[in-house]
């Protein structure tokens, strides 16, 4: 035991402790057990620091070891004490051994950090302990089942997949410019659950908030050198600790308060999680945590002639390294983190960044990987919403439709097809119809529900909806990469002017384009993903990769003009319409045996003259109008949908089965700003304007 001279009167009792559970665990009021996976280390040291100054209190050697786990139990630790680790052992990069007894490390299992982890090159080079954030030994954060927090009998909303409407948001960007959110909590976990935000979400008809990564992260050294930051947070240093950037005082308690408040209003919380790589980057990256404890166990490496090259990290993520989820220790780390967020933090599900990396076994994606099998049989994990980004950047990395049936997957084909159709691209009508009705070519009937498809128009990594209709090209110059970053295939249109304009005709065309895109998404079959801010007509100035823009480029602007307010009202009414009709939430066809109970529906396709569409009609590249009817066989009720992507208006004969029948118009995106009609007139014929949608009952 080594004690700082200024703390020579410190009295601590040390025992060997237990190898379970991993990380710090509270044994008694001032007694903690520490267990750390470090199979190749020859010694491990627990470093304790004062809460305010981070002054070193003591360095205590781990006296116990059981297999791959080092452990020690320490009594006399004052609540709030900070801690870190040091690991000793061989330093041989060729063997995947990167031990350095002079460098402090973040415990992979710590639940709370005292401050954000920020890259500080000088302190890192000097091996100063101040280069690293420290874990906080907080009794409230480690009490069993979070006994110190009052959940006020709140419960998880348990929204069915087919009824789910996701609102993707960034904790900071959501409220930094909201006029009704108090300054003290703008950009924080508490800001997310402020009454004004709750009101907005409920008014829209949102069921679930999906937050960009909240687990502790560090901006890349390159970005820090440019005066930028990793605003999105996709560069983790820890999987358990909510990032202190978004706290007012206590990240753990305030995160729980956010979840509790959202649950009390019937809104789920889904976390965007990054288990595919860490902030330690490639071979020349910093040693912060995982690499300094068990480098060759946590990460994937390339092999040559059946020999592992421990200096050649597999970069299937584009971030320098890839976690080896097939390794039992790494797999346990991820599963423990997932259970922690679901049970003690009470979140409802996860969106997995680059999820193909999680299913790579022997470096190739396996849809039956042990990762998926563990989740499927686990009584806690199997009940959560699981959403996959079904690709990574490694070899054979695109696997849309190949995840288990209890997973949902981001359907980029929806995004591209919807954008292409309303941009006026030819030959996409058949694909457009397929995407509208749940992409059953990918998520086959009898085997998977349509809710496996997460349909979206925009995501955080790309144009906002406003920019899709305002820019033909990306404008990422402020990112410091000479506009080389970000996708160039945006399927966008500027309507005659690149960027902002006051031309009333162009502005009207852009809002019409947005209404068409939004209506297409919200009428489609599948789980709905809405990018927070699109309803506010938020623009990023044409930046389609604003990952490093922690400023008003990314922060939502809540000050709306009259046309923007009308567009927001249109989105609210569209979501109300979706909630009103069960066939818009879950279309269960007569010939689909995946689900035998519930309403059964029939779909019939038509031409503009009211006659049924024939097979050869689908192959005409000039056709740009999609008309179909969904009928409920039990109730006899039906909805009729008309999507006119043509350059000209079309005279319609609406298909009717009754001699005196007709259709009542619910809305038309070309009229009254698209708002739902309150009329009782029945139509048999109709002039459908160019570039517009109408829906009828």
N, C-alpha and C positions, 0 to 999 in steps of 0.2 A: 504494500500500500504506500503510495507516494502522496504526501499532503503539501499543499502550498504553505510556505512559511507564515503567511498572513492568516492562515486558518489552522494553526497547529493544535488548537484546542478542539478541533472537530473530532467527534467520537462516532465511529461507525462499527457495527458488528457485521462480519462477513461470513457467509456460509457458502457451501458448494451450490445450493439451489437446485432447480429442476430444469430439465431440457424442454419442458412443455408448460405453457404455450410459448411460441416464438415471440420475440420482442419483449418490452417491459410489461409486467403484470403486477398489480397491486396485491400483496399478500396480507398486509395489515396496514394500520394507519400511516406508518412511516417506513414500512418494509416493502422493498421491491425485489422482484425476481427478473433477471435479464437472461434471455436465451437468444443466441445468434448462430445462424448457419454460416460456417466458415471452415469447410472440411480440409482445406490445404494449409491453413494457418498453423504456425507453431506456438503462437501466443495471442491473446486478445486482451485489450485494456478498456475499461470503462472510465470515461473522462466526465467529471462532474463540474458544473460551472454555476456561478451566481446568476440569478435571473436578470438583473438590470444591467450589469456591466460585462457579463460573460467572462468574468475573472475566474481563473481555474481554482477549483476547490480541492479536488483530489483526483488521482489516477489510481484505479483499483484493478488489479489483475483478475481475470476470470479464473477461478480456482477449480471449476468443474468442467468436465468434458464427457459427453456421451455420444459416441460415434462422430457424426458430422457437426454436432451442436455443442457450442461452448455455453456455459451457464454459470451464474453467480447470483447470490441473494445478499442484499445489503439493507441493513436497518439503520435508522437515524437520518434518513433523507428528508429534508424539509420540502413541503409541498411547493411546487413551482420551480424546483431546481432544474437546471438545464443539463443535457447530457449529449455525448457523442461517443464514437468508438475509435480505437486504433487497432490495427491488425499487423502482426509481425509474421514474417515468413520469407521464403525465397523470392528474389526479384529476378524473374527470367521470362521476358515477354514471349520468347519462343515456346515456352511450356505453358503459357497462359497464367503465369504467376506474377502478379503485379503488387506484391506486398511492399509497404513502406511504413515502418513503425513510427515515423515522425509525422505522418499525415492523418488528420482527423477525418472521420467518415460519418455520414448520416445513417442511422439504423434503418434498414428497409421497412421495419415494422413500427416505426414511431408514428403516433396518431396526431401529434400536434407539433408544429414548429414555432419557434419564438419570433421568426421574422421571415420575410420572403428570401428565397435563395437568389442572390444576384451575383453574376460573374465579376470577380475582382482580381484581375490578372496579377498585380503586384503581390497581394496577400497570398494568392495561390502559389506563386513561385517561391515565396518565402516559407511556405508550409505553415502559415499562421492559422491558428484555429479560428480566427475571425473571418477567414474566407468562407466559412460554412455556417449555415443556419444550424441551430441546435434543437434537439427534441426537448419537449417540455414534460416533466414528470408531474402531471396534473391529475390529482385524484379523481376529479369530476370526469375527466376524459377517459379514465381507465376503470372506473367503477363498473362492476359486472352489470351488463345489460343497461348501461347508462343510468343507473339508479338515481344519480344526482339530477336528472333532467325530468321535468314534469311534462309529459306528452298530452296531458289534459284529455285523456280518453279519445284522442284523435285516432283515426284508423286509415289504412290505405284505401283509396277510392276503388281500386280493382276495376278499371275501365276495360271492357272487352276490346280485343284487338280491332275488330271491325268498326267499333265506335270511336276509335282513337283519332284525335286531331292534335298533332304535335306542333308546338310553337318553339322553334329553336332560338335561343337567346344567349347572349354573353352577359355574365353577372354584372360586369362593370358597364358595358355599353348600353344596357337596357335602361339604366336610370340616371346616367351621368348628366343628362340634359333635360330630365323630366321636371317641369316647374313645380309640381305638387309634392315631389319627394324631398324631404328636408335635406339640407346640405350635408348634415352629419352622417347620413346613411346613403347618400348617392354613391353608386358604384359598389355596393356591398351586398352581402347575403340578405341583410335586413331590408335593403332597398327593394329587392326582388319581391318581397312579401308585403310591401307597403300597400295600403288600401287602394291607392290610385291604380297600381299595377294589377291588383286582383280584379278591380272593377273592369279594367280594359280587357283582361283575359276572359272574364265571364261574359262580357258584352259581345266579344267576338264569337264565343262558342268553343273556346279552347278546352281540351280535356287534360292535356299533359304538357308540361314545360320541359324541354330538353336543353340542358345547360352545357355550353362548351366546357372543356376540361376545368375542373376545380381542384384536382389533386395537385399538390405542390410541384412547381416546375421552375426551370431556370431558362432565361433567354440565351441563345447561342452566343458564344464569345464574339463571333463575327458581327452579329447584330448590335451587341453592346458597343463594339468599337465604332460602329456607324452612328451611334446615338439613337438606335431604334431598339425595339424589344419584341419578344415573342408574345404579342397581345393575345392570340388565341389560346396559348397555353399547351400546345402539343409538344412538350419537351420535358417529360416528368423527371423528378428526382426522388419521388416517393409516391406510393399508391394509396396510402391511408390518410395522410394529413391534408385537410382542406387548406387551400393556399391562403396564407395570411394577408395577401394583397387585398382580399375582399372582406376583411373583418373590420369591425370598429374596435373591439377589445379582445374578443375570444372567438376564433374561427369555428371551433367545434360547437360551442353552445349556440352561436348565431346561425350556423348552418342548420342545426336541429330546429331552431325557432322558425327558420324559413320553411323547412319541410312541414313542420307542424301546422303552420298557418295556411300553406297551400292545401294541405290535406283537409283542413277544416272547411275549406271552400270547394272541396271535391276535385281538386286539381292534382294530378300526379307529378312526380319529379323523376325525370330520366337523366342520367349522367352520361356524358360523352367521355369514355375512358380510353386511355392510351397504354395498352399492355404490349405493344409491339416493339418499342424501343425506349431508350432513356436519353437523358441529357449528356451522358458520358461520351456520346458520338463514336467516332472511329478510333483507329489505332493511336492517333495523336490527340485524342480528346482527353478531357480532365478525368481524374479519379475522384469521385464524389461519394460513392456508396457501394453499389453492386460490384463494380470492377475491383475495388480494393478489398472485398471480402471473399468473392468466389467468382472471379472473372470467367473461367472456362466452364462453369456450371450454368451461369445465368444467360450467357450469350451463345449465338450460333456462329460457327467459323467454317470457312471453306476448307476443303481437303484436297490433297494432291497425292496420288499414288497411295491411297488409303492412309495417308498421314495427315493429321489435322494441322492446319497452318494457323496457329493461335495469334498471328499478327495480321490475319486477313479476315476481318469480320464480315459476315454475310450482311449485305446492305439491301435487304428486301423492302426497306421502309423509306429509303431516300434520305435517311437521317444519320447514317454512319454505322448503325448497329441494328441487330434484330434479336429480341429475346428468344431464348430456346424454351418455348412453352412445353415441349415434349420432355424436358428434364423434370424429374419428380419434384425437386426443390423449387424450381421456378413455377411449376404448375401449382404447387401448394401455396406459394406466395400470392399468385393471382386469385386462386379460389378463396383464400383467407380474406383478401381485400374485398372481393365481391360480397362475401357473406357479411363482412363488417358494415359495408355501406347499406346492405339490405336490412340488416337486423338492428344494429345500434344507431345508424343514421337514418333508417326507415325510408330510404328511397325506393322507387317502384320498378326501376329497370335500368338498362344500360344500352348505349349505342357504342359499338366497338369499332374504334378507328383501325383501318387496315386489317379487318378481321381474318383475312386469309392467312396472315402470319400466325394467328393463334391455332390454326388447324394444320400447320406444316409439320409433318413427321418425316424424318429423313429428308428434310428440306422440300418435300412436295406436299401440296395440299391434299388432305384426306378428309372427306365429308363424314367419316366415321372415327375421326381422331378422338383420343381419350379425353381431350378437353371438352368436346361436345357430349361425350358419353357421361362424364362426371356431372355436368350441368343437368342432363336429362333425368338422372336418377336421384339427384340431390333434392331433399324435400323443401329446401329454402330456395335454391337457385332456379329450380324448375318452374316455380310459380311467378318468376319475374319476367317482365318484358325484355326480350333479347333482340337487339337490332344490329345487323351486321352491315358494315361497309364491305361488300363482297369482292374486294380486290386488294392487292398490294402491288408494289413495283418490282417484285422479284420475278423470276422466270415462271411462266404459266400462272400468272397471278390473278387472272380474271375468272371469277366463279359465280356469277349471278345465277341464282336458282338452285344452287347445289348445297345450301345449308339445310339443316334439319327442319321439319315442318313446324316445329314450335318456335322457330326463329322467323323474324321478318328481315327483309333485305332492301337496301337502298336500290331503287330501280332507275338507273341513269338512262335507260332506254325510254322511260316515260318522259323525263326531262327533255331529251333530245328530240323525240318525235313530236311532242306537243309544241315545242319551239319551232321546229321545222314546218309543221303544218300551218301555223299562224303567221310564219314569215312568208309563206307562199311557195314553199318548195314543192316540186311536182313529184308524183309517184309515191307519196307517203300515206295515202288514204287508208289502205288496208292495215298498215302498221298502226296508224292512228286509232282505228277502231279496236284493234287488239289491245292496245295500251289502255284505252278507255274502260274496257271490260275486264281488267284484272290481269293482263299479260298471261293468259292461260297457255301460251306457247312456251313460257318459261316456268310458271308455277302451275303444273298440269292438274286439271280437274281429276277427281277421285283420290288424289294423293296429297294435295295441299289446298288450303283456303286462299282466296284472293288477298286476304290480309297479310299474307307473306310478302306481298309487294308494298314497299313504302314509296308512294308516289310523291314526286316533288317537282317543282319548277326551278327553284333556286335553293342554294345551300350557302353556308358561310364561305366556302371556298369557290367563289365564282361571282358573276354579276348579281346584283340585286335585281328584283323585278323591274324597278324603275330604270335601271341601267340596261336591261335587256331590250327595252324599247327606245333607248336614248343614245346608244353607242353601237357602232358597227365593229369597233376594234377596242382592245384593252388599252388602258392608260395607267400603267404601273410604275411610272418614272420615279415616284417618291419612295419606292421600295429599295432603291439603291442597286438595282441589277440591270440598268439600262433597258428596262421594259422587256427583258428576256423571260422573266418569271410569269407564271400563270398560263392558263390555257388560251390558245388562239382560236379554237373552234367553239365559238360561243353561240352560233345560230341566233344572232341578234340582229336588230334593224334600227337605224336611227331616224327613219321617216323623213330624211332630207337634210338634217342638220346634225352634226356630231356634238352631242352634249346639250347643255341648257339652251332654251330658246323661248321667246315670248310670242312666236308666231301662233296665233290661235288655231289655225288649221292643223299644224303639226302637233300641238299640245292635245287637241281633240283626238287625233289619230293615235297618239301614244296611249291615252287613257282607254280608248276603244280596244287597242291591242292588249293592254293589261287586263281589261275585263274579260276578254276572250280567254286569255291564258289562265286567269284565276278561276273562271267558271269551268273550264275544262278539267283543271285539277280537282276542284271540289265536287264535281259530278262523277269523277272516276271511281272505279272499284279498287279498294285497297286501303291501307293505312295512309292517312294524309299527313304530310310534312309541310309545314308553313314556316318560311324564314321570317323570324321576328323583324318587323320594320317594313316589310313589303306592303302591309296594310296602311302604313304611314307614308308611302311613296318615298322611302328612304333611298338616297343615292350615295354611292361611294365615289362619285366623280369619274366613273369608268374604270376604277381599280377593281380587278377581279381576283386579287390575291392579297387582300388587306391584312394579312396575318401579322404584320409588324407595325400597324398603324393604330396606336393607342391615343386617339385624338378624335375630333368630330367627323373625320372620314368614316370611322366605324361606330361612333356613338349615335344612337337614334335621336332624331330630331322630332320632337312632339308638337311643334308649332305648325299647324296645317292651314293651307288656304282653302277656299270654298270647294274647289274641284277635288282636292285631296280628301276633304271631309266626306264628300259624296262617294268617293271610291272606297273609303273605309266603311261607310254605311252599306255599300254594295256587298263587301266581303261578309259583313255581319249577317245580311239577309241570305246570302248563299249558304252560310253555315247553318242558319236556321232551317233552310230548305232541306239540307242534307239530314238534319236531325229529324225532320218531319216525316220523311219517307224511308221506310226500312230497306227498300230495294236499293237505295243509294249507299247504305252502310254495308249490307251483305246481300249480294245477288246470288241466290241459291237456285241454280237451274235444275230443271226436271231431270236432265240426264247426268247430273253430277252427284255421285253417291258418297262424297266425302262427308256430307252432313245430310242425314235423312229427315231430321225433325225441322220444324219451323216452316215459314212460308216458302213456297216454290214458285219460281218465276219462269217466264218464257220471253225470249228476245226475238223480235222480227225486224228485218232490215228492209228499207224502202228506197225507191227512187223518188225524184221530185214530183212525178205525176201520180204518186200514191200507190203505184204497183210494187209488188215485192221484188227485191233485188235478186238477180241471178248471179251465178258463179262468175261468169265472164265479165260482169260489171265491175268486179273488184280489180280487174287488171287494166283498166283504162287509166293511163297516167294523167289524163286531162281532168278526170273527175276530182272535185274538191269539195263535195258536199256529202255529209254523213247524216243519215236519218235512221233512227231506230225507235222501237217501242218496247217498253218493259211492261209485261202484264203479270198481275198477281192472280194465279189460278183459283185461289180460295175466295178472294174478295171481289174479283172481276174488275178491280181498279187498274188503271194503266197510266204511265207517263210516256210522253213522246219527246224526243230530243232531236234538234236540228242544229247541225254545225256547218255553217257555210264559209268555207275558206276561199271561195272564188272571188275574182276581181269584180264581179257584177252581181246584182240582185237576182234572185231566182223566184219564179212563180211556183208556189207549192200547192199541191192538192193533198190535204191532210188525210191520211188513211182512216176511214171510219167503217165500223162493222155494222152499225145500226142505220136504218134509213133516215132517221131524224137526228142522228148523233152529231156531235161536234166536239171541239176541244177548247178548253179555257186556257188562256195564256198565263203562265206564271211569271215569266220575265223574258225580256229580249235585250241583249247587250247593246243593241243599236238605238234603243229608245229610253228616254227618261233616265239617262245615266245607268241603265241596266237594272234599276230598282224594280222589285217585285210589283207586278200590277195588282190593283184592287178592282178588277172588273169581272163582270159575270157574263160577258158576251161569249157566244160560242162561235168558233171558226171552223169552216170546212176548206177554205182557201186562204192563202196568205202570201204576201210578198216579203220574202226573207232578204234583208239588205246584205250587201257584200260585207265580208269579214264580220260575221255576227253569229250569235247563238240565240236560239229561243228554246224554252222548255214549256211543255203543255201537260195539262191533266184532263 
